[in-house]
Amino acid sequence: MAENGKRYWVNNMKKTGNVIVKARPKERSDRLIRRFIKKVKKEKIIELYRDRQRYEKPSVKRKLKSKRARRAREREEIKLKKRRERNKRIHN
């Protein structure tokens, strides 16, 4: 607890709970299921479950994290490169 008596979350502690999807008036069941699946994916519930099935050493976690970050940077660079080429074609 903080000094003023309020509770606070540390950044890496994510509060995950049950996903609740209420049916809207005249909503089809397939639409309701689709909304439920979207919420589950957004909360990353299945991903967390799969990650926690097996123990992963901290060193392996760090390697995977850096690998994901590197791939994300490379993808971002490719996007920027394509955007610049597209802008050159448009402005010329």
JOLINHU-V672195 format. One record per residue. N is the residue number from 1. RES is the residue in one letter. SS is DSSP state (~ for helix, > for strand, _ for the rest). Layout:
N/RES/SS
N/RES/SS
This chain:
1/M/_
2/A/_
3/E/_
4/N/_
5/G/_
6/K/_
7/R/_
8/Y/_
9/W/_
10/V/_
11/N/_
12/N/_
13/M/_
14/K/_
15/K/_
16/T/_
17/G/_
18/N/_
19/V/_
20/I/_
21/V/_
22/K/_
23/A/_
24/R/_
25/P/_
26/K/_
27/E/_
28/R/_
29/S/~
30/D/~
31/R/~
32/L/~
33/I/~
34/R/~
35/R/~
36/F/~
37/I/~
38/K/~
39/K/~
40/V/~
41/K/~
42/K/~
43/E/~
44/K/_
45/I/~
46/I/~
47/E/~
48/L/~
49/Y/~
50/R/~
51/D/~
52/R/_
53/Q/_
54/R/_
55/Y/_
56/E/_
57/K/_
58/P/~
59/S/~
60/V/~
61/K/~
62/R/~
63/K/~
64/L/~
65/K/~
66/S/~
67/K/~
68/R/~
69/A/~
70/R/~
71/R/~
72/A/~
73/R/~
74/E/~
75/R/~
76/E/~
77/E/~
78/I/~
79/K/~
80/L/~
81/K/~
82/K/~
83/R/~
84/R/~
85/E/~
86/R/~
87/N/~
88/K/~
89/R/~
90/I/~
91/H/~
92/N/_
